[in-house]
Amino acid sequence: MKCYEKRTIEERLRVLYSDEDAKETNRLIVEMWCKYRERIDSKMYHLSEKDAILISYGDQVRRTYEAPLVTLKHFLDTHIKDVINSVHILPFYPYSSDDGFSVVDYSSVDPQMGSWREIEVLSEHFRLMFDGVINHCSQYSKWFKAYLNNDPDYDDFFIDLDPTIDLSKVVRPRASPLLHEFIDSNGRVRNIWTTFSQDQVDLNYKNYKVLIAILDALFYYIEKGATLLRLDAIAFIWKDINGGSVHLKETHELIQLMREVLHEVAPEVIIITETNVPHNENVSYFGSGEDEAQMVYNFALPPLLAYSMLSGNTKKMTSWAKTLSLPSDKVCFFNFTASHDGIGLRPVKHLLSDDEIEFLGEMSTAHGGLVSYRDNREGGKSVYELNCSFIDLLTPLEADNATRAKRMMLTQAAMLAMPGVPGIYFHSLVGTRNFNDGVKMTGVNRSINRLKLNIDWLENQLSTEGTLEKMIFKSYKKLLSIRINESAFNPYGAFTFLDISDKLFVIHQESSDLNDHILAIHNFSDEIVYIELPDYIILDAYELISAQKITTHSIELQPFQAMWIKTSVDDDKMFKYFGTSKIRHQRIKND
């Protein structure tokens, strides 16, 4: 294929760099295209209801004398390949802290996990998501060592500031200092920008050489099998001390540029932005619906699900859900309830009151978890994150396994029914509880949800009747087996939310061809709820989870029960019910 300069790329580059630097960067990008076109076998792929993504560490399951990535593949092949087709392998590169998110070498696999061969074998059987940890790297990386050694090739790769400069306008996601001192090879003190920790030194994208180095790393990931790229902490990537250094126009320009450059060689690659911020800021990373992230983490969902369960009231979640909108039918949400991080509360800053957020913090502590805090601009600290396994957050410590499993799986059913693609954290899949010993060992709150499991122990638990692990795993697989076979769960299908009762969370999903409809009803209370189905539902509908016919509009839901009702509809009655000519995505207005 002919290599050529793409004018739109250079125009984007001129927004970020001088004319001279933009021209040079464009030249280097064209060279990169030529190199990777010879090495990447591009194959188009479109997301569908078949897609579900497991979130897992590369060494999540372990066996003595076996590379953890081999053990992970054994688990996937043996237990879940029939219901989960994609795996987000959390950073598997050599690292120095934060369980992988302080990358020492972008181009290598941590030898304690395996090698690129194991990654490539996984990619032959599963779609893979890799992490682009591109806001920062490790202080022990080759890049930062070269910088401190005053290697001219790494001048301005990082941000050195006078510590007397006023940094009060910079948005802080953590309570740690923004600048940390390092000594270079000449004995000079360097005060380096560190958004997240001393070990995570921020890259300086005002130097075009940083952009080129990162693009090369991302292309390399695609070559090695990544079809989804998660851009970690991307909201903070461009720095401006007077502009808050979060959600800057340059940040959006960078993401759009990266997408356009990568798609020139691999148009099938899906960009997912990770921005743990208030919901209205988070969805801005969809861009126009054509030019930025194809998927955005639905960060408000986990705390709202937890609040609904703990309060027995879905009013706040339903009110939020009714505002959900997408700028096009080419983008969707990445829905999840738990991850390697805690449950962030900034996304619900304007959705829950301060008292309601404090309530969540109190419940986390009461259920054996922890709470993390962040500094406020106006002084003082506020609850930032709940550090608690999702299953423990939902249920009092004294509850039995059956109750714990029922409450957990109700929230997972609601997540799986949400419009978009589901992301399932490994520990949610098998019902892992709080790993308090991990916090004692590391001193890091997030370790509470990062337990690594012995594969032989886990498989024994999954095969033993009465264990929490088997209850959760069996229920999860059943829900997934239903979801992947129903076209109404297509992530690009139309959706709406029904405000039937403050005890229920109700989603109407419609397939893209408008033929299949699913009414997903979830009872978040500990009471039996009696309701009348909307009259647009044609009877002789089918409830997918219990595999029973629905022959009356009057139904009852047991405490914490989910019903996924597959049905035909009376179009005229449905249109009247919703007050519109058809159910459809609401469009985001782009100013």
C-alpha positions as CSV (number, residue, x, y, z in Angstrom):
1,M,0.0,0.0,0.0
2,K,1.3,3.4,-0.9
3,C,2.6,5.5,2.0
4,Y,1.5,9.1,1.9
5,E,1.1,12.2,4.1
6,K,-2.3,12.8,5.4
7,R,-3.1,16.5,5.6
8,T,-5.6,16.2,8.4
9,I,-2.9,14.7,10.6
10,E,-0.5,17.6,10.1
11,E,-3.4,20.0,10.7
12,R,-4.1,18.3,14.0
13,L,-0.4,18.4,14.9
14,R,-0.3,22.2,14.3
15,V,-2.8,22.6,17.0
16,L,-0.3,21.1,19.5
17,Y,3.1,22.0,18.1
18,S,5.0,24.6,16.1
19,D,4.8,24.4,12.3
20,E,8.4,23.0,12.2
21,D,7.7,20.4,14.8
22,A,4.3,19.5,13.3
23,K,6.0,18.9,9.9
24,E,8.7,16.7,11.5
25,T,6.1,14.7,13.6
26,N,4.0,14.1,10.5
27,R,7.1,12.8,8.7
28,L,7.8,10.4,11.5
29,I,4.2,9.2,11.7
30,V,4.3,8.4,7.9
31,E,7.4,6.3,8.5
32,M,5.6,4.5,11.3
33,W,2.7,3.7,9.0
34,C,5.0,2.2,6.5
35,K,6.7,0.1,9.1
36,Y,3.6,-1.3,10.8
37,R,1.5,-1.9,7.6
38,E,4.0,-4.6,6.9
39,R,3.6,-6.1,10.3
40,I,-0.1,-5.8,11.2
41,D,-2.7,-8.0,9.7
42,S,-5.8,-5.7,10.0
43,K,-9.2,-7.5,10.2
44,M,-12.4,-5.5,10.6
45,Y,-14.6,-6.3,13.6
46,H,-17.8,-4.8,14.9
47,L,-19.0,-5.1,18.5
48,S,-22.2,-7.0,19.1
49,E,-24.2,-8.7,21.9
50,K,-21.5,-11.5,21.6
51,D,-18.9,-9.3,23.3
52,A,-18.2,-9.5,27.0
53,I,-14.8,-8.6,28.4
54,L,-13.1,-10.2,31.4
55,I,-10.9,-7.8,33.4
56,S,-7.9,-9.8,34.8
57,Y,-4.3,-9.5,35.8
58,G,-1.9,-11.6,33.8
59,D,-1.0,-13.4,36.9
60,Q,-4.6,-13.5,38.4
61,V,-4.4,-17.3,38.7
62,R,-1.2,-19.1,39.5
63,R,0.2,-22.6,39.6
64,T,3.6,-23.6,40.8
65,Y,6.2,-23.9,38.0
66,E,3.9,-22.5,35.3
67,A,3.9,-19.1,33.7
68,P,0.8,-17.3,35.0
69,L,-0.3,-16.3,31.5
70,V,-0.4,-20.0,30.6
71,T,-2.5,-20.7,33.8
72,L,-4.8,-17.8,32.8
73,K,-5.4,-19.4,29.4
74,H,-6.1,-22.7,31.0
75,F,-8.8,-21.0,33.1
76,L,-10.3,-19.2,30.2
77,D,-10.4,-22.3,28.0
78,T,-11.7,-24.6,30.7
79,H,-14.3,-22.4,32.2
80,I,-15.5,-19.4,30.3
81,K,-14.6,-19.4,26.6
82,D,-18.2,-20.3,25.7
83,V,-19.6,-17.1,27.3
84,I,-16.7,-14.5,27.3
85,N,-14.9,-13.7,24.1
86,S,-12.5,-10.9,25.2
87,V,-10.0,-10.3,27.9
88,H,-8.6,-7.1,29.3
89,I,-5.2,-8.2,30.6
90,L,-4.2,-5.5,33.1
91,P,-0.7,-4.1,32.6
92,F,1.6,-7.1,32.0
93,Y,4.7,-5.1,31.3
94,P,7.7,-4.9,33.7
95,Y,6.7,-2.4,36.5
96,S,7.9,-0.9,39.7
97,S,4.6,-0.2,41.6
98,D,0.8,0.0,41.5
99,D,0.4,-3.6,40.4
100,G,1.5,-2.8,36.8
101,F,0.5,0.9,36.3
102,S,4.0,2.2,36.8
103,V,5.5,0.8,33.6
104,V,9.3,0.3,33.4
105,D,9.3,-1.0,29.8
106,Y,6.4,-0.6,27.3
107,S,7.8,-3.1,24.9
108,S,8.3,-6.2,27.2
109,V,6.2,-8.7,29.1
110,D,7.0,-9.1,32.8
111,P,9.1,-12.3,32.8
112,Q,7.3,-13.4,36.0
113,M,4.1,-13.6,34.0
114,G,5.4,-15.1,30.8
115,S,6.4,-13.8,27.4
116,W,5.0,-12.2,24.2
117,R,4.4,-15.8,23.0
118,E,1.8,-16.4,25.7
119,I,0.1,-13.1,24.8
120,E,0.0,-14.0,21.1
121,V,-1.4,-17.4,21.8
122,L,-4.2,-15.8,23.9
123,S,-4.9,-13.3,21.0
124,E,-5.5,-16.3,18.7
125,H,-8.5,-17.4,20.9
126,F,-9.7,-14.2,22.5
127,R,-10.0,-10.5,21.6
128,L,-7.5,-8.7,23.8
129,M,-7.6,-5.3,25.5
130,F,-4.1,-3.8,26.4
131,D,-3.5,-0.9,28.7
132,G,-2.0,2.3,27.2
133,V,-0.5,3.6,30.5
134,I,0.6,6.7,28.6
135,N,0.1,9.6,31.1
136,H,3.1,8.5,33.1
137,C,5.8,5.9,33.4
138,S,8.0,4.5,36.1
139,Q,10.8,6.5,37.6
140,Y,12.9,3.4,36.9
141,S,12.1,3.3,33.2
142,K,14.8,3.7,30.6
143,W,13.3,7.0,29.5
144,F,13.4,8.6,32.9
145,K,16.9,7.3,33.6
146,A,18.1,8.8,30.3
147,Y,16.4,12.0,31.3
148,L,18.2,12.2,34.6
149,N,21.4,11.3,32.9
150,N,20.9,14.4,30.7
151,D,20.7,12.4,27.5
152,P,19.8,15.0,24.8
153,D,17.4,12.6,23.1
154,Y,15.3,12.8,26.3
155,D,15.3,16.5,27.0
156,D,11.9,17.7,28.0
157,F,10.5,14.1,28.1
158,F,9.2,15.0,31.6
159,I,8.0,18.2,33.3
160,D,10.4,20.0,35.6
161,L,8.9,23.0,37.5
162,D,10.0,25.6,39.9
163,P,8.4,24.5,43.2
164,T,7.5,28.1,44.0
165,I,5.1,28.3,41.1
166,D,1.5,28.6,42.0
167,L,-0.1,25.2,41.2
168,S,-3.3,25.7,43.1
169,K,-5.4,25.5,40.0
170,V,-4.2,22.1,39.0
171,V,-6.9,19.4,39.6
172,R,-5.6,16.8,42.0
173,P,-7.0,13.2,41.9
174,R,-4.9,12.2,44.9
175,A,-3.8,13.7,48.2
176,S,-0.1,13.1,47.3
177,P,2.2,16.0,46.3
178,L,2.1,17.1,42.7
179,L,5.9,17.6,42.4
180,H,8.6,15.2,43.7
181,E,12.4,15.9,43.8
182,F,14.9,13.9,41.8
183,I,18.6,14.5,41.4
184,D,20.1,14.3,37.9
185,S,23.6,13.2,36.9
186,N,24.9,16.7,37.3
187,G,23.6,17.0,40.9
188,R,20.8,19.3,39.9
189,V,17.5,19.0,41.7
190,R,14.6,18.2,39.3
191,N,11.1,18.9,40.6
192,I,9.1,16.5,38.4
193,W,5.3,16.5,37.8
194,T,3.8,13.3,39.4
195,T,0.0,13.3,39.1
196,F,-0.4,10.0,40.9
197,S,2.7,9.0,42.9
198,Q,6.4,9.6,43.2
199,D,7.0,6.4,41.2
200,Q,4.8,7.6,38.3
201,V,6.5,10.4,36.5
202,D,4.3,12.2,34.0
203,L,5.2,12.4,30.3
204,N,5.5,15.8,28.6
205,Y,3.4,15.7,25.4
206,K,4.5,19.2,24.6
207,N,7.6,17.5,23.3
208,Y,6.5,15.8,20.0
209,K,9.1,13.1,20.6
210,V,7.0,11.8,23.5
211,L,4.0,11.5,21.2
212,I,6.1,9.5,18.6
213,A,7.4,7.2,21.3
214,I,3.9,6.5,22.6
215,L,2.4,5.9,19.2
216,D,5.1,3.4,18.4
217,A,4.3,1.6,21.7
218,L,0.6,1.5,20.8
219,F,1.2,0.2,17.3
220,Y,3.4,-2.5,18.8
221,Y,0.6,-3.6,21.0
222,I,-1.7,-3.9,18.0
223,E,1.0,-5.9,16.3
224,K,1.1,-8.2,19.3
225,G,-2.7,-8.8,19.3
226,A,-4.5,-5.9,20.9
227,T,-7.8,-5.0,19.3
228,L,-8.9,-2.8,22.1
229,L,-6.7,-0.1,23.7
230,R,-7.6,1.3,27.1
231,L,-6.1,4.8,27.6
232,D,-5.4,5.0,31.3
233,A,-5.9,8.3,33.2
234,I,-6.1,10.0,29.8
235,A,-7.9,13.1,31.2
236,F,-4.7,14.3,32.7
237,I,-2.4,13.8,29.7
238,W,-1.9,17.5,28.7
239,K,-0.6,19.9,31.3
240,D,-1.5,23.6,31.8
241,I,-1.0,24.9,35.3
242,N,-3.5,27.7,34.7
243,G,-6.1,25.5,33.0
244,G,-6.5,22.8,35.7
245,S,-4.6,20.2,33.6
246,V,-7.6,18.0,33.1
247,H,-10.0,17.7,30.1
248,L,-8.1,20.3,28.2
249,K,-8.9,20.9,24.5
250,E,-5.4,19.6,23.7
251,T,-6.2,16.4,25.5
252,H,-9.2,15.7,23.2
253,E,-7.1,16.7,20.3
254,L,-4.4,14.2,21.3
255,I,-7.0,11.4,21.6
256,Q,-8.5,12.2,18.2
257,L,-5.0,12.3,16.7
258,M,-4.0,9.0,18.2
259,R,-7.2,7.4,16.9
260,E,-6.7,8.7,13.4
261,V,-3.1,7.6,13.3
262,L,-3.8,4.1,14.6
263,H,-6.8,3.6,12.3
264,E,-4.8,4.4,9.3
265,V,-3.2,1.0,9.7
266,A,-5.7,-0.8,12.0
267,P,-9.2,0.6,11.6
268,E,-10.7,-2.2,13.7
269,V,-9.0,-1.1,16.9
270,I,-11.3,0.3,19.6
271,I,-10.2,3.1,21.8
272,I,-11.6,3.1,25.4
273,T,-11.0,6.1,27.6
274,E,-10.6,5.7,31.4
275,T,-11.6,9.0,33.0
276,N,-12.8,8.5,36.6
277,V,-14.4,11.9,36.8
278,P,-18.0,13.4,37.1
279,H,-20.3,11.8,34.5
280,N,-20.9,14.8,32.3
281,E,-17.1,15.2,32.0
282,N,-16.6,11.5,31.4
283,V,-18.9,11.3,28.4
284,S,-17.2,14.2,26.6
285,Y,-14.6,11.6,25.5
286,F,-17.1,10.3,23.0
287,G,-16.3,13.4,21.1
288,S,-18.6,13.9,18.1
289,G,-19.3,10.1,18.1
290,E,-17.1,9.8,15.0
291,D,-13.7,11.0,16.1
292,E,-12.7,10.1,19.7
293,A,-13.3,7.1,22.0
294,Q,-15.6,4.4,20.7
295,M,-16.2,3.2,24.3
296,V,-16.2,5.2,27.5
297,Y,-16.1,3.6,31.0
298,N,-19.5,4.1,32.6
299,F,-18.0,5.2,35.9
300,A,-21.2,6.4,37.5
301,L,-22.8,2.9,37.3
302,P,-20.9,1.1,40.1
303,P,-21.6,3.6,42.9
304,L,-25.2,4.0,41.8
305,L,-25.8,0.3,41.7
306,A,-24.3,0.0,45.2
307,Y,-26.4,2.9,46.5
308,S,-29.5,1.5,45.1
309,M,-28.9,-1.9,46.7
310,L,-27.9,-0.4,50.1
311,S,-30.8,2.0,50.2
312,G,-33.3,-0.3,48.6
313,N,-34.3,2.6,46.3
314,T,-33.5,3.0,42.6
315,K,-34.8,6.6,42.1
316,K,-31.3,8.1,41.8
317,M,-30.1,5.5,39.4
318,T,-33.2,5.6,37.2
319,S,-33.1,9.4,37.1
320,W,-29.5,9.3,36.0
321,A,-30.1,6.5,33.5
322,K,-32.9,8.4,31.8
323,T,-30.4,11.1,31.0
324,L,-27.9,8.7,29.3
325,S,-27.3,9.7,25.7
326,L,-24.9,8.9,22.9
327,P,-23.6,11.2,20.1
328,S,-23.9,8.5,17.4
329,D,-24.8,4.8,16.9
330,K,-21.0,4.1,16.5
331,V,-20.2,4.5,20.2
332,C,-21.3,2.8,23.4
333,F,-20.6,2.6,27.1
334,F,-18.2,0.1,28.7
335,N,-20.3,-1.0,31.7
336,F,-18.8,-2.5,34.8
337,T,-19.3,-2.8,38.6
338,A,-15.7,-3.5,39.8
339,S,-12.2,-3.3,38.7
340,H,-8.6,-3.4,39.9
341,D,-9.2,0.1,41.4
342,G,-11.7,1.0,44.0
343,I,-15.2,2.3,43.4
344,G,-14.7,5.9,42.4
345,L,-17.1,8.5,43.8
346,R,-16.2,11.5,41.8
347,P,-18.4,10.3,38.9
348,V,-21.5,10.7,41.2
349,K,-20.5,14.1,42.5
350,H,-23.6,15.7,41.0
351,L,-25.8,12.6,41.1
352,L,-25.7,11.8,44.9
353,S,-25.7,14.3,47.7
354,D,-22.8,14.7,50.1
355,D,-24.7,12.8,52.7
356,E,-25.4,9.9,50.3
357,I,-21.8,9.7,49.4
358,E,-20.8,9.7,53.1
359,F,-23.4,6.9,53.5
360,L,-21.6,4.8,50.9
361,G,-18.3,5.4,52.8
362,E,-19.9,4.3,56.0
363,M,-21.2,1.2,54.4
364,S,-17.8,0.3,53.0
365,T,-16.2,0.6,56.4
366,A,-19.1,-1.3,58.1
367,H,-18.8,-4.2,55.6
368,G,-15.0,-4.6,56.2
369,G,-13.7,-2.3,53.5
370,L,-11.9,1.0,53.5
371,V,-12.3,4.6,52.2
372,S,-9.7,6.7,50.3
373,Y,-9.7,10.5,50.3
374,R,-8.6,13.4,48.0
375,D,-7.6,17.0,48.7
376,N,-10.2,19.7,47.8
377,R,-9.2,22.9,46.2
378,E,-11.0,24.8,49.0
379,G,-9.1,22.9,51.6
380,G,-9.9,19.7,53.5
381,K,-10.5,16.2,52.1
382,S,-13.5,14.4,50.7
383,V,-14.3,10.8,50.0
384,Y,-12.7,9.8,46.7
385,E,-12.9,6.0,46.5
386,L,-14.4,3.0,48.2
387,N,-11.9,0.2,48.7
388,C,-14.0,-2.8,49.1
389,S,-14.8,-5.9,47.0
390,F,-18.1,-5.2,45.3
391,I,-19.8,-8.3,46.8
392,D,-18.9,-7.2,50.3
393,L,-19.9,-3.6,49.8
394,L,-23.5,-4.8,49.0
395,T,-24.0,-7.0,52.0
396,P,-23.6,-6.9,55.8
397,L,-20.8,-9.0,57.2
398,E,-23.1,-11.3,59.0
399,A,-25.2,-12.3,55.9
400,D,-25.1,-15.9,54.7
401,N,-23.7,-16.9,51.3
402,A,-27.1,-17.3,49.7
403,T,-28.1,-13.7,50.6
404,R,-24.7,-12.4,49.6
405,A,-24.9,-14.2,46.2
406,K,-28.5,-13.0,45.5
407,R,-27.7,-9.3,46.2
408,M,-24.5,-9.5,44.2
409,M,-26.1,-11.2,41.1
410,L,-29.0,-8.7,41.1
411,T,-26.5,-5.9,40.5
412,Q,-24.6,-7.9,37.9
413,A,-27.8,-8.7,36.0
414,A,-28.6,-4.9,35.9
415,M,-25.1,-4.2,34.6
416,L,-25.3,-6.9,32.0
417,A,-28.6,-5.5,30.8
418,M,-27.3,-2.0,30.4
419,P,-26.8,-0.6,26.9
420,G,-23.2,-1.1,25.9
421,V,-20.5,-3.8,26.4
422,P,-20.1,-5.5,29.8
423,G,-16.7,-5.6,31.6
424,I,-16.5,-8.2,34.3
425,Y,-13.7,-8.1,36.9
426,F,-12.3,-11.5,37.6
427,H,-13.1,-11.2,41.4
428,S,-16.8,-10.4,40.6
429,L,-17.0,-13.4,38.4
430,V,-16.0,-15.8,41.2
431,G,-17.3,-13.8,44.2
432,T,-14.0,-13.0,45.9
433,R,-14.4,-11.1,49.2
434,N,-12.2,-8.5,50.8
435,F,-8.5,-9.2,50.9
436,N,-7.6,-7.4,54.1
437,D,-4.3,-9.2,54.5
438,G,-3.2,-7.7,51.2
439,V,-3.7,-4.2,52.6
440,K,-1.7,-5.1,55.6
441,M,1.1,-6.4,53.4
442,T,1.3,-3.5,51.0
443,G,-0.1,-0.6,52.9
444,V,-2.2,0.2,49.8
445,N,-6.0,0.4,50.2
446,R,-6.6,-0.9,46.6
447,S,-4.9,-4.2,47.5
448,I,-8.2,-5.2,49.2
449,N,-9.5,-6.1,45.7
450,R,-6.4,-7.4,44.1
451,L,-5.9,-10.9,45.5
452,K,-4.1,-13.4,43.3
453,L,-5.6,-16.9,43.3
454,N,-4.2,-20.4,43.3
455,I,-5.8,-22.1,40.3
456,D,-6.2,-25.5,42.1
457,W,-7.9,-23.9,45.1
458,L,-10.2,-21.9,42.8
459,E,-11.2,-24.8,40.7
460,N,-12.0,-26.8,43.8
461,Q,-14.2,-24.0,45.1
462,L,-16.0,-23.7,41.7
463,S,-16.8,-27.4,41.7
464,T,-18.0,-27.6,45.4
465,E,-21.7,-27.2,46.1
466,G,-22.5,-24.5,48.6
467,T,-19.4,-22.4,48.1
468,L,-19.9,-18.7,47.4
469,E,-17.6,-19.0,44.4
470,K,-19.7,-21.6,42.8
471,M,-23.0,-19.8,43.5
472,I,-21.7,-16.6,41.8
473,F,-19.9,-18.3,38.9
474,K,-22.8,-20.5,38.0
475,S,-25.2,-17.6,38.1
476,Y,-22.9,-15.4,36.1
477,K,-22.4,-17.9,33.3
478,K,-26.1,-18.4,33.0
479,L,-26.7,-14.7,32.6
480,L,-23.9,-14.4,30.1
481,S,-25.1,-17.4,28.1
482,I,-28.5,-15.6,27.7
483,R,-27.1,-12.2,27.0
484,I,-24.8,-13.3,24.1
485,N,-27.7,-14.9,22.3
486,E,-30.1,-12.0,22.3
487,S,-29.8,-9.4,19.6
488,A,-31.6,-6.8,21.8
489,F,-28.4,-6.6,23.9
490,N,-26.5,-5.4,20.9
491,P,-24.4,-2.4,22.3
492,Y,-25.7,-0.2,19.5
493,G,-29.3,-1.0,19.8
494,A,-31.9,1.5,21.0
495,F,-32.7,1.8,24.7
496,T,-34.8,3.6,27.2
497,F,-35.4,3.4,31.0
498,L,-38.8,3.1,32.6
499,D,-39.7,4.8,35.9
500,I,-42.1,2.2,37.2
501,S,-41.2,2.0,40.9
502,D,-38.5,3.3,43.2
503,K,-37.7,-0.3,44.0
504,L,-37.1,-1.4,40.5
505,F,-34.5,-0.6,37.8
506,V,-36.1,-1.2,34.4
507,I,-34.5,-1.1,31.0
508,H,-36.1,-1.5,27.6
509,Q,-33.6,-2.7,25.0
510,E,-34.4,-3.0,21.3
511,S,-32.3,-4.7,18.6
512,S,-30.9,-2.6,15.8
513,D,-33.3,-4.2,13.3
514,L,-36.2,-3.2,15.7
515,N,-37.5,-6.8,15.8
516,D,-36.4,-8.0,19.2
517,H,-37.3,-6.3,22.5
518,I,-36.2,-7.1,26.0
519,L,-37.7,-5.6,29.1
520,A,-35.1,-6.1,31.9
521,I,-36.6,-5.6,35.4
522,H,-34.5,-5.7,38.6
523,N,-35.9,-5.6,42.1
524,F,-33.5,-3.8,44.4
525,S,-35.6,-4.2,47.5
526,D,-35.9,-7.0,50.1
527,E,-39.7,-7.1,49.5
528,I,-41.9,-8.8,46.9
529,V,-42.9,-6.2,44.4
530,Y,-46.1,-6.5,42.3
531,I,-46.3,-4.5,39.1
532,E,-48.3,-4.2,35.9
533,L,-46.3,-4.5,32.7
534,P,-46.7,-1.7,30.2
535,D,-49.7,-2.4,28.0
536,Y,-47.5,-2.3,24.8
537,I,-46.1,-5.7,25.9
538,I,-47.7,-8.5,23.9
539,L,-48.5,-11.4,26.1
540,D,-47.0,-14.9,25.6
541,A,-43.7,-13.1,26.3
542,Y,-40.9,-15.2,27.6
543,E,-38.8,-14.7,30.8
544,L,-35.3,-15.7,29.8
545,I,-33.7,-16.2,33.2
546,S,-36.4,-18.5,34.7
547,A,-37.3,-19.9,31.2
548,Q,-41.0,-19.3,31.7
549,K,-43.8,-17.8,29.7
550,I,-45.4,-14.6,30.8
551,T,-49.1,-14.8,30.2
552,T,-50.4,-11.9,32.3
553,H,-49.5,-8.2,32.6
554,S,-49.6,-8.6,36.4
555,I,-46.3,-10.0,37.7
556,E,-44.5,-10.3,41.0
557,L,-40.8,-10.1,41.6
558,Q,-39.2,-11.7,44.6
559,P,-36.6,-9.8,46.7
560,F,-33.5,-9.1,44.6
561,Q,-35.0,-10.9,41.6
562,A,-34.2,-10.0,38.0
563,M,-36.5,-10.7,35.1
564,W,-35.4,-10.4,31.5
565,I,-38.6,-10.5,29.5
566,K,-38.3,-11.1,25.7
567,T,-41.3,-9.9,24.0
568,S,-43.0,-8.5,20.9
569,V,-44.7,-5.1,21.2
570,D,-47.7,-3.3,19.9
571,D,-46.0,-0.4,18.1
572,D,-48.9,2.0,18.4
573,K,-49.2,1.5,22.1
574,M,-45.4,1.6,22.6
575,F,-45.1,4.9,20.8
576,K,-48.0,6.3,22.9
577,Y,-46.4,5.0,26.1
578,F,-43.0,6.7,25.4
579,G,-44.6,9.8,23.8
580,T,-42.4,9.5,20.7
581,S,-42.5,8.0,17.3
582,K,-39.9,5.4,18.2
583,I,-37.5,4.4,21.0
584,R,-34.1,5.7,20.0
585,H,-30.8,6.9,21.3
586,Q,-30.8,10.5,22.6
587,R,-28.1,12.6,20.9
588,I,-25.5,14.6,22.8
589,K,-25.5,18.2,21.7
590,N,-22.0,19.2,20.7
591,D,-21.4,22.8,21.1
